[in-house]
Amino acid sequence: MKSNNNLLLPLVLIIYILTRDLLDVSGIQIYVSDSRGSDGNSCDSTDYYCKTLNADNILANIRTSSADTIYIDVYSTLTSNLNITQYSPQVVIRSLTDAQCTLLIDITAYFIIRGNVSFEGIKFTQTAGVTYHSGGVIYASLSQQYHKLEIQNCIFEGTKGTTGGAIYGSLTYLSQVNLTNCQFKNCYGSQSGGGVYLTAYVSAGTCSMSNIEFDTCSSIGSGGGMYYMSNVSDAEINGIRVRNCEAQRGGGLYLSVYKNFTIKGVCSFTGCKTAGISSGSGPLGGAIYLITTFETGQFNFLNATFDSCTCSQPGCGGAIYIDKQNASIILFNNLSFINCKTVANETNATQGFGGAIFINTTSTTAAFSSDNHIMTNLVFTGCQSVFGAGHNLHIISSNTTDTGSIIKSNSLITVNGTSNLYTSSEYYYDYMGIDATDYENGKTDLNLHKYLFDTPAFKAFLNPQYVNSGMSSNYLYCGTRSTPCRTIANILGMTKDSYSNYPSGTPSINIVMLGDNTHEANLQINTNTNIGNNITIQSNGYNSGGTGYTKYKISSTSNSNSLFQITTTGRLELLGLLFDNLAAGSTNPLISASTSTTSSYCFTTISCEFALAGSQNLAHSIISVNGGKISIQKTSFINYKFSGTITAIVIQSASSSSIVELEQVAFTDITQSGTGNGAAINSVLNSGSSLKTSVSSNFTRCKANGGSGGAIYSTLSGGQIELNQTQFISCESKSGGAVYSTISGAGKL
């Protein structure tokens, strides 16, 4: 008898393939077209399109697992639920052509997937109304290893559901979800998961996403773009863009990670926030809310940019909030945070820690080590905690000192462009922590928060230093952009030996205003000024000749003492600022300069504006010079009214020469209502002293009602006045409507 052994191996192979579903019998091709079809057709060719996906022939083929591919030509609708349990062959629902088709879902309908389905090249939209089901478009309950949901090149726009405005997915027992090249626009979840809601339990398979975009999606609860929770499976996102998404927790993403979760590729989170939606306890994580659980949880985040993400008080984490449990693993590399902030909430102005990142951990030594916590190549630009605690990073742990020591000794955090992160006071308020036992009281008390690393012995010399009068106080290490000082006076009062790196020579001390200021008075600029005698004060963003910045105001109307006094070797430069006046009855000048040398400028003002505040006549001048050289450029004096003999600018030269240079300066509506002379300028110029106006300076409607020289009055006893390219328009006085001058000796006009 002839042996049949040679047939055994092929037979076994065929049986194996069949049992493993690797050799599927092709099902029926189905064609759907709203404009060409009828639900009474057979649906099996382009000659017999069905109109909707609810056609009887389509439902029959799906019920008998006979369907293969459902082609949609341009446009169709789903008017009632479509249940798909077929897993072999995979049901493919796709556009008939390479162009994307549109599928309109009735607000009461959705796909119910308990099988193996792929959607390709479809734009999903939804009718108006209220929905009460999970997954606005797709509800997938995947409970077997051959259950799979694949979505490629699809758009979900304006869809809504309870959990998952577009997609709800529940994975168990090796099932899979794969999303590729998908966009979710204006999707809404009335509970959680504005666009996508995914859970994975009990030996679930994998969840893979690539090139995903969430744009203006929101949810009331967690995950404005996506909600993901898993206690077993791995997940990966390769390329994600999240824009303008919003939720109570995790404006962009809410992630609860028990095993491995990786985000990599080109990733960006822009304009995501927690503000504006309120449910349950406080908002947390403007872009991402992350929970890593036990030792098994590992979150890898590579290459991402967070731009202008915010979390409102009483929440924390302008960009990322991390609930790091025990020794779970956090690996960050190459993440940039730009203008991420915690923002004020008038109804609950507490907390708001961690302008970019906030980490809440239950332990210290276990939570931070070189094995489980690495954050490298980070970039922080313009991030800010509204509370002032941890503009870049804030950590709550059992012991802040121990936590910071472990991070420092193992270099667990590195920030690009920063070589002295662990030692410089410049970063004192950027990286902070608080002990868990102090947290409740620390919600309103900044003093309970600590520098995450060793407290510096000296303050770092910063140039520029920043001022914002909106700060509650002048903090110990203030002066950075993120933690500015409250007053200019505080900076001027800092002694040179309090700095670790005060430069040699006579450095220029640059002070940048971040807002209007009402707290300054009697600022002395001279040899004895503690920080130095060469001071520049400017509005943030000032550029010479430019207009693309905001001029900030230093107001002095409640003060009687001079705002600035420049004496001896003092040097003051004011750039792009606004000023008003002292209390109306004060007899001190707003700014006075009196030095003994004219070899260099003791006072310079460029692109500033001086304008009357209030309606009363002033008993003081705006600028008084009695010795020294000053320059006023591109500056205006507006609407001042003076009583007695007071004028806007007074120039004396009794003991020292005074040189005043005006370039592109405008005096407008300056009135002297008493018996004084020269409403804009009154000068006594002895030998060696001079006043020069040039380059389109002008005096408009300057009036000395009872005196001489409507704009300028001068007594020239050897001194000189030069008026070059200067206009006088509608100026008035009893004598010399524009200029009146008494000249003697070598005086010259």
SEPAVO-295728 format. One line per field, with one value per residue (C-alpha): residue in three letters; x, y, z. Coordinates in steps of 0.02 Angstrom, whole numbers, plus 50000, padded with zeros to 5 digits. Layout:
REM SEPAVO-295728
aa: [ALA_...]
px: [X_...]
py: [Y_...]
pz: [Z_...]
***
This chain:
REM SEPAVO-295728
aa: [MET_LYS_SER_ASN_ASN_ASN_LEU_LEU_LEU_PRO_LEU_VAL_LEU_ILE_ILE_TYR_ILE_LEU_THR_ARG_ASP_LEU_LEU_ASP_VAL_SER_GLY_ILE_GLN_ILE_TYR_VAL_SER_ASP_SER_ARG_GLY_SER_ASP_GLY_ASN_SER_CYS_ASP_SER_THR_ASP_TYR_TYR_CYS_LYS_THR_LEU_ASN_ALA_ASP_ASN_ILE_LEU_ALA_ASN_ILE_ARG_THR_SER_SER_ALA_ASP_THR_ILE_TYR_ILE_ASP_VAL_TYR_SER_THR_LEU_THR_SER_ASN_LEU_ASN_ILE_THR_GLN_TYR_SER_PRO_GLN_VAL_VAL_ILE_ARG_SER_LEU_THR_ASP_ALA_GLN_CYS_THR_LEU_LEU_ILE_ASP_ILE_THR_ALA_TYR_PHE_ILE_ILE_ARG_GLY_ASN_VAL_SER_PHE_GLU_GLY_ILE_LYS_PHE_THR_GLN_THR_ALA_GLY_VAL_THR_TYR_HIS_SER_GLY_GLY_VAL_ILE_TYR_ALA_SER_LEU_SER_GLN_GLN_TYR_HIS_LYS_LEU_GLU_ILE_GLN_ASN_CYS_ILE_PHE_GLU_GLY_THR_LYS_GLY_THR_THR_GLY_GLY_ALA_ILE_TYR_GLY_SER_LEU_THR_TYR_LEU_SER_GLN_VAL_ASN_LEU_THR_ASN_CYS_GLN_PHE_LYS_ASN_CYS_TYR_GLY_SER_GLN_SER_GLY_GLY_GLY_VAL_TYR_LEU_THR_ALA_TYR_VAL_SER_ALA_GLY_THR_CYS_SER_MET_SER_ASN_ILE_GLU_PHE_ASP_THR_CYS_SER_SER_ILE_GLY_SER_GLY_GLY_GLY_MET_TYR_TYR_MET_SER_ASN_VAL_SER_ASP_ALA_GLU_ILE_ASN_GLY_ILE_ARG_VAL_ARG_ASN_CYS_GLU_ALA_GLN_ARG_GLY_GLY_GLY_LEU_TYR_LEU_SER_VAL_TYR_LYS_ASN_PHE_THR_ILE_LYS_GLY_VAL_CYS_SER_PHE_THR_GLY_CYS_LYS_THR_ALA_GLY_ILE_SER_SER_GLY_SER_GLY_PRO_LEU_GLY_GLY_ALA_ILE_TYR_LEU_ILE_THR_THR_PHE_GLU_THR_GLY_GLN_PHE_ASN_PHE_LEU_ASN_ALA_THR_PHE_ASP_SER_CYS_THR_CYS_SER_GLN_PRO_GLY_CYS_GLY_GLY_ALA_ILE_TYR_ILE_ASP_LYS_GLN_ASN_ALA_SER_ILE_ILE_LEU_PHE_ASN_ASN_LEU_SER_PHE_ILE_ASN_CYS_LYS_THR_VAL_ALA_ASN_GLU_THR_ASN_ALA_THR_GLN_GLY_PHE_GLY_GLY_ALA_ILE_PHE_ILE_ASN_THR_THR_SER_THR_THR_ALA_ALA_PHE_SER_SER_ASP_ASN_HIS_ILE_MET_THR_ASN_LEU_VAL_PHE_THR_GLY_CYS_GLN_SER_VAL_PHE_GLY_ALA_GLY_HIS_ASN_LEU_HIS_ILE_ILE_SER_SER_ASN_THR_THR_ASP_THR_GLY_SER_ILE_ILE_LYS_SER_ASN_SER_LEU_ILE_THR_VAL_ASN_GLY_THR_SER_ASN_LEU_TYR_THR_SER_SER_GLU_TYR_TYR_TYR_ASP_TYR_MET_GLY_ILE_ASP_ALA_THR_ASP_TYR_GLU_ASN_GLY_LYS_THR_ASP_LEU_ASN_LEU_HIS_LYS_TYR_LEU_PHE_ASP_THR_PRO_ALA_PHE_LYS_ALA_PHE_LEU_ASN_PRO_GLN_TYR_VAL_ASN_SER_GLY_MET_SER_SER_ASN_TYR_LEU_TYR_CYS_GLY_THR_ARG_SER_THR_PRO_CYS_ARG_THR_ILE_ALA_ASN_ILE_LEU_GLY_MET_THR_LYS_ASP_SER_TYR_SER_ASN_TYR_PRO_SER_GLY_THR_PRO_SER_ILE_ASN_ILE_VAL_MET_LEU_GLY_ASP_ASN_THR_HIS_GLU_ALA_ASN_LEU_GLN_ILE_ASN_THR_ASN_THR_ASN_ILE_GLY_ASN_ASN_ILE_THR_ILE_GLN_SER_ASN_GLY_TYR_ASN_SER_GLY_GLY_THR_GLY_TYR_THR_LYS_TYR_LYS_ILE_SER_SER_THR_SER_ASN_SER_ASN_SER_LEU_PHE_GLN_ILE_THR_THR_THR_GLY_ARG_LEU_GLU_LEU_LEU_GLY_LEU_LEU_PHE_ASP_ASN_LEU_ALA_ALA_GLY_SER_THR_ASN_PRO_LEU_ILE_SER_ALA_SER_THR_SER_THR_THR_SER_SER_TYR_CYS_PHE_THR_THR_ILE_SER_CYS_GLU_PHE_ALA_LEU_ALA_GLY_SER_GLN_ASN_LEU_ALA_HIS_SER_ILE_ILE_SER_VAL_ASN_GLY_GLY_LYS_ILE_SER_ILE_GLN_LYS_THR_SER_PHE_ILE_ASN_TYR_LYS_PHE_SER_GLY_THR_ILE_THR_ALA_ILE_VAL_ILE_GLN_SER_ALA_SER_SER_SER_SER_ILE_VAL_GLU_LEU_GLU_GLN_VAL_ALA_PHE_THR_ASP_ILE_THR_GLN_SER_GLY_THR_GLY_ASN_GLY_ALA_ALA_ILE_ASN_SER_VAL_LEU_ASN_SER_GLY_SER_SER_LEU_LYS_THR_SER_VAL_SER_SER_ASN_PHE_THR_ARG_CYS_LYS_ALA_ASN_GLY_GLY_SER_GLY_GLY_ALA_ILE_TYR_SER_THR_LEU_SER_GLY_GLY_GLN_ILE_GLU_LEU_ASN_GLN_THR_GLN_PHE_ILE_SER_CYS_GLU_SER_LYS_SER_GLY_GLY_ALA_VAL_TYR_SER_THR_ILE_SER_GLY_ALA_GLY_LYS_LEU]
px: [50000_50060_50103_50007_50131_50179_50000_49999_50101_49999_49838_49895_49950_49780_49691_49805_49776_49589_49583_49691_49579_49727_49634_49470_49339_49296_49122_49003_49048_48915_48889_48799_48758_48634_48613_48611_48541_48381_48367_48264_48412_48527_48675_48797_48859_48872_48718_48616_48672_48581_48542_48585_48686_48524_48461_48388_48510_48658_48589_48556_48733_48808_48698_48755_48939_48934_48988_49163_49180_49048_49089_49015_49001_49021_48884_48768_48679_48656_48483_48478_48603_48710_48771_48925_48981_49064_49249_49293_49313_49346_49207_49283_49178_49265_49253_49224_49362_49523_49427_49351_49165_49043_48934_48797_48750_48580_48598_48507_48611_48788_48893_48898_49055_49082_49186_49321_49290_49392_49336_49435_49425_49264_49212_49087_48960_48807_48634_48589_48511_48550_48633_48638_48747_48933_49029_48945_48983_49063_49034_49159_49152_49298_49313_49402_49574_49500_49402_49480_49436_49540_49509_49615_49612_49448_49379_49253_49178_49050_49003_48952_48918_48925_49090_49179_49111_49162_49226_49200_49310_49320_49461_49483_49566_49695_49577_49650_49616_49718_49691_49793_49786_49627_49559_49434_49361_49238_49192_49110_49091_48960_49055_49234_49332_49284_49342_49393_49359_49461_49476_49580_49563_49589_49729_49685_49788_49865_49807_49904_49881_49978_49962_49810_49736_49613_49553_49435_49367_49300_49222_49142_49247_49416_49509_49454_49528_49548_49518_49624_49627_49714_49769_49847_49887_50021_49982_50079_50047_50164_50126_49986_49926_49805_49738_49618_49546_49466_49413_49409_49558_49675_49621_49698_49725_49679_49793_49790_49937_49965_50089_50184_50121_50231_50204_50332_50353_50296_50188_50114_49987_49929_49803_49734_49655_49550_49471_49287_49219_49173_49129_49179_49342_49471_49540_49709_49826_49794_49855_49881_49823_49931_49917_50056_50013_50123_50291_50215_50164_50286_50257_50380_50362_50481_50485_50338_50296_50171_50121_50004_49921_49835_49754_49644_49649_49624_49704_49888_49994_49974_50029_50048_49981_50062_49997_50153_50117_50259_50403_50309_50419_50419_50538_50531_50651_50654_50495_50471_50350_50310_50200_50113_50032_49916_49792_49689_49513_49425_49302_49440_49609_49705_49840_49889_50059_50169_50155_50215_50225_50152_50197_50101_50187_50155_50335_50511_50651_50547_50471_50634_50785_50887_50784_50612_50617_50716_50668_50802_50825_50679_50648_50544_50502_50386_50298_50217_50126_49996_50030_50217_50261_50354_50339_50418_50399_50318_50322_50222_50308_50332_50495_50543_50723_50752_50662_50767_50927_50892_50852_51007_51130_51071_51042_50867_50812_50909_50855_50932_51036_51051_51214_51179_51002_51038_51136_51075_50944_50886_50780_50721_50536_50544_50574_50485_50409_50305_50294_50131_50098_50104_50000_49832_49905_50017_49867_49869_50042_50190_50313_50275_50340_50526_50657_50669_50858_50977_50936_51069_51187_51187_51069_51113_51143_51015_51021_50887_50784_50595_50464_50276_50179_50045_50155_50098_50272_50457_50506_50679_50745_50634_50687_50661_50530_50423_50445_50471_50500_50354_50451_50598_50649_50680_50803_50893_50910_50999_51181_51318_51388_51220_51251_51359_51413_51404_51505_51661_51666_51508_51377_51216_51072_50927_50752_50605_50426_50297_50148_50093_50165_50095_50215_50369_50428_50590_50704_50882_51008_51181_51349_51270_51134_51163_51149_51242_51222_51193_51008_50898_50711_50603_50437_50443_50474_50538_50630_50703_50590_50467_50284_50249_50251_50147_50207_50186_50151_50237_50104_50147_49987_49977_50156_50231_50414_50503_50491_50674_50820_50984_51135_51326_51376_51202_51143_50961_50886_50696_50636_50459_50367_50218_50220_50097_50131_50146_50003_49945_50001_50177_50317_50449_50485_50429_50608_50758_50937_51082_51260_51424_51480_51421_51541_51405_51217_51151_50971_50899_50719_50671_50498_50412_50251_50214_50031_49928_49828_49680_49613_49702_49842_50009_50124_50276_50376_50393_50581_50703_50887_51017_51184_51217_51179_51012_50936_50750_50707_50545_50449_50288_50220_50031_49895_49990_49920_50031_49997_50107_50274_50288_50326_50349_50539_50647_50831_50948_51136_51178_51324_51354_51327_51167_51152_50980_50953_50779_50755_50583_50499_50319_50238_50049_49919_50035_49959_50038_49894_49992_50123_50261_50354_50376_50238_50343_50522_50592_50781_50921_51078_51245_51409_51436_51250_51138_50967_50952_50794_50803_50733_50550_50521_50360_50266_50077_49955_50079_50016_50092_49937_50015_50197_50317_50364_50214_50325_50502_50569_50756_50880_51044_51189_51325_51224_51152_50989_50982_50811_50834_50690_50570_50388_50283_50097_49963_50070_50024_50088_50085_50258_50340_50200_50322_50492_50549_50733_50837_51017_51173_51360_51406_51230_51164_50994]
py: [50000_50174_50287_50453_50529_50661_50733_50749_50909_51014_50953_51003_51172_51207_51158_51274_51421_51399_51388_51543_51648_51682_51624_51720_51692_51857_51922_52030_52203_52332_52503_52651_52821_52951_53031_52872_52738_52664_52558_52434_52391_52242_52356_52234_52343_52524_52490_52451_52569_52572_52745_52725_52610_52550_52465_52292_52205_52281_52230_52054_52031_52096_51982_51831_51886_51897_52077_52119_52301_52436_52574_52747_52857_53040_53047_52937_52927_52814_52840_52702_52595_52477_52325_52237_52075_52000_51967_51864_51934_52107_52228_52377_52534_52657_52789_52723_52834_52907_53064_53069_53035_53105_53001_53092_53004_53036_53103_52949_52823_52754_52604_52465_52363_52191_52118_52167_52330_52456_52632_52717_52887_52948_53116_53084_53218_53215_53290_53419_53371_53292_53122_53009_52867_52832_52862_52992_52894_52728_52620_52475_52337_52225_52069_51937_51924_51935_52093_52245_52425_52513_52691_52769_52938_52990_53152_53168_53342_53416_53249_53224_53088_53059_52966_52992_53128_53027_52856_52746_52592_52456_52329_52159_51993_52043_52151_52301_52481_52567_52749_52819_52992_53043_53214_53258_53433_53518_53354_53356_53233_53279_53173_53130_53109_53251_53154_52979_52876_52714_52588_52429_52290_52102_52050_52181_52193_52354_52528_52614_52789_52880_53058_53103_53277_53348_53525_53623_53468_53475_53377_53422_53297_53228_53227_53366_53273_53095_52994_52836_52715_52548_52426_52298_52347_52446_52598_52709_52875_52919_53098_53198_53378_53448_53624_53727_53579_53596_53490_53494_53376_53357_53491_53387_53211_53114_52962_52829_52714_52545_52477_52559_52715_52806_52971_53010_53083_53259_53312_53480_53546_53723_53829_53686_53734_53687_53858_53885_53711_53661_53488_53396_53448_53569_53579_53495_53489_53615_53497_53327_53243_53089_52951_52821_52678_52566_52502_52437_52605_52681_52840_52886_53058_53108_53267_53381_53565_53642_53819_53933_53795_53850_53783_53895_53906_53810_53687_53651_53610_53736_53606_53438_53370_53206_53092_52986_52837_52747_52697_52711_52769_52941_52971_53142_53198_53351_53436_53624_53730_53904_54027_53889_53956_53932_54075_54170_54123_54263_54144_54030_54114_53972_53854_53871_53787_53728_53845_53707_53543_53490_53321_53246_53095_52997_52957_53025_52901_52773_52900_52979_52885_52866_52711_52787_52975_53058_53227_53284_53418_53521_53699_53827_53997_54120_53993_54059_54005_54135_54092_54114_53934_53833_53930_53784_53638_53605_53443_53390_53249_53188_53286_53423_53433_53247_53250_53395_53315_53153_53248_53355_53216_53110_53253_53186_53350_53444_53606_53662_53820_53804_53753_53809_53744_53667_53813_53983_54087_54141_53983_53991_54015_53916_53747_53726_53596_53578_53444_53348_53395_53580_53568_53624_53780_53805_53832_54013_54037_54048_54044_53859_53817_53783_53796_53619_53619_53690_53868_53979_54072_54223_54301_54289_54457_54472_54595_54643_54633_54639_54736_54711_54805_54672_54558_54543_54579_54589_54407_54358_54308_54417_54502_54364_54383_54248_54315_54502_54620_54726_54890_54975_55033_54853_54827_54991_54943_54778_54788_54732_54605_54515_54452_54303_54371_54560_54622_54726_54909_55013_54903_54970_54907_54871_54867_54810_54856_54719_54827_54994_55046_55153_55107_55213_55374_55462_55351_55412_55385_55434_55370_55290_55193_55016_54916_55043_55219_55183_55141_55108_55084_55034_54956_54773_54751_54928_54955_55119_55200_55056_55052_54867_54868_54933_55085_55059_55197_55248_55351_55470_55567_55513_55564_55730_55683_55680_55519_55523_55624_55611_55681_55665_55528_55457_55409_55375_55326_55309_55219_55198_55243_55348_55474_55596_55712_55719_55773_55941_56040_55967_56091_55961_55924_55755_55724_55823_55817_55904_55849_55939_55875_55896_55771_55637_55630_55612_55596_55534_55502_55426_55386_55433_55528_55649_55696_55781_55669_55760_55933_56042_56164_56098_56184_56087_56067_55904_55909_56019_56034_56126_56066_55921_55865_55792_55729_55720_55628_55578_55627_55724_55836_55851_55955_56017_56164_56261_56391_56531_56537_56350_56281_56108_56112_56222_56245_56328_56350_56442_56333_56214_56218_56143_56075_56023_55944_55916_55812_55773_55836_55896_56013_56020_56121_56180_56322_56439_56527_56628_56763_56648_56650_56513_56385_56244_56295_56425_56436_56536_56496_56559_56537_56357_56318_56290_56237_56159_56103_56013_55885_55932_55982_56082_56188_56192_56301_56341_56490_56599_56701_56825_56823_56822_56686_56577_56425_56470_56602_56622_56730_56714_56774_56703_56548_56500_56440_56359_56329_56219_56142_56193_56247_56360_56347_56455_56497_56651_56767_56951_56974_56856_56739_56597_56645_56782_56802_56923_56920_56988_56963_56825_56757_56704_56656]
pz: [50000_49955_50105_50129_50251_50124_50137_50326_50344_50220_50300_50474_50407_50329_50490_50590_50474_50477_50666_50683_50568_50454_50301_50292_50161_50079_50114_50015_49950_49995_49915_49992_49918_49980_49809_49703_49816_49883_50039_49940_49827_49845_49890_49807_49663_49607_49501_49656_49794_49959_50027_50212_50321_50400_50240_50272_50155_50247_50417_50354_50289_50450_50555_50455_50456_50267_50247_50192_50140_50147_50024_50049_49895_49946_50079_50181_50348_50498_50571_50702_50796_50692_50789_50720_50803_50649_50670_50517_50392_50463_50419_50329_50314_50201_50067_49892_49823_49888_49933_50106_50117_50246_50361_50458_50621_50698_50876_50942_50842_50844_50795_50925_50895_50972_50833_50708_50617_50520_50472_50334_50251_50331_50402_50542_50586_50696_50695_50827_50992_51160_51176_51327_51265_51279_51120_51011_50852_50901_51054_51055_51185_51137_51244_51137_51060_50885_50928_50851_50812_50679_50622_50485_50399_50481_50549_50691_50690_50809_50886_51066_51193_51379_51398_51233_51122_50969_51025_51178_51189_51321_51296_51380_51337_51205_51102_51010_50963_50828_50777_50632_50551_50641_50686_50821_50802_50919_51002_51173_51316_51445_51572_51519_51358_51243_51090_51147_51303_51320_51461_51461_51590_51616_51498_51370_51213_51150_51109_50971_50903_50768_50703_50807_50823_50949_50909_51022_51109_51287_51427_51592_51690_51637_51472_51356_51208_51272_51430_51448_51595_51600_51735_51619_51440_51350_51244_51125_51040_50897_50853_50933_50919_51047_51026_51131_51224_51395_51543_51731_51742_51596_51473_51334_51401_51557_51575_51711_51679_51760_51633_51491_51404_51279_51190_51056_50883_50840_50987_51035_51160_51128_51222_51327_51492_51641_51667_51633_51670_51846_51912_52069_52152_52086_51910_51881_51732_51593_51458_51541_51701_51730_51860_51867_51983_52087_52027_51865_51794_51670_51570_51433_51355_51216_51112_51146_51156_51276_51229_51327_51427_51588_51746_51851_52040_52151_52031_52001_51849_51708_51582_51672_51836_51892_52028_52049_52159_52246_52131_51966_51824_51742_51596_51511_51376_51265_51324_51302_51404_51338_51432_51531_51688_51832_51826_51953_52005_52098_52181_52250_52248_52330_52270_52087_52109_51966_51818_51701_51801_51968_52045_52190_52266_52424_52465_52442_52422_52328_52210_52151_52090_51931_51894_51903_51881_51742_51668_51546_51413_51475_51419_51516_51442_51525_51637_51795_51951_51997_52179_52155_52201_52071_51910_51816_51936_52104_52204_52355_52450_52627_52644_52522_52582_52554_52387_52324_52388_52292_52133_52150_52194_52047_51924_51893_51813_51679_51597_51434_51445_51634_51713_51892_51916_52086_52160_52096_52185_52012_52009_52189_52147_51985_52070_52235_52348_52503_52637_52633_52815_52769_52612_52682_52764_52613_52501_52558_52634_52515_52659_52688_52514_52499_52365_52300_52313_52444_52496_52415_52530_52413_52291_52106_52023_51883_51742_51705_51862_51852_51948_51959_52092_52084_52188_52369_52436_52395_52413_52471_52300_52191_52031_51904_51769_51848_52025_52005_52150_52205_52205_52123_52296_52350_52208_52239_52423_52390_52442_52325_52447_52456_52279_52238_52069_52074_51925_51944_51894_51882_51800_51728_51835_51717_51792_51685_51729_51702_51748_51816_51983_52123_52263_52226_52310_52356_52252_52277_52137_52196_52254_52406_52316_52379_52220_52113_52044_51859_51841_51689_51710_51562_51511_51465_51280_51254_51092_51035_50908_50913_50961_50982_51172_51317_51411_51598_51720_51879_51967_52109_52143_52325_52364_52416_52404_52237_52139_52085_52152_52056_52146_52154_52030_52003_51828_51784_51618_51592_51435_51369_51530_51584_51727_51804_51953_52142_52254_52187_52339_52347_52316_52274_52091_52022_51963_52018_51955_52037_51998_51980_51810_51631_51553_51545_51561_51738_51678_51513_51465_51297_51229_51391_51423_51565_51586_51721_51835_51912_51878_52006_51971_52028_52152_52090_51931_51836_51807_51900_51852_51954_51892_51774_51598_51547_51385_51346_51184_51097_51253_51279_51417_51410_51492_51644_51741_51862_51995_52062_51973_51939_51764_51688_51679_51788_51746_51872_51866_52026_52083_51938_51752_51682_51506_51444_51273_51199_51042_50970_51127_51127_51254_51230_51327_51464_51566_51695_51782_51911_51887_51830_51666_51535_51557_51482_51527_51645_51644_51722_51623_51684_51592_51537_51543_51392_51328_51156_51067_50900_50777_50767_50946_50967_51092_51064_51162_51299_51399_51536_51576_51695_51644_51497_51374_51337_51308_51361_51479_51502_51592_51498_51606_51496_51453_51284_51205_51033_50953_50800_50699_50836_50815_50925_50892_50974_51126_51229_51365_51411_51331_51208_51158_51123_51194_51311_51351_51455_51393_51478_51465_51342_51341_51171_51099]
***
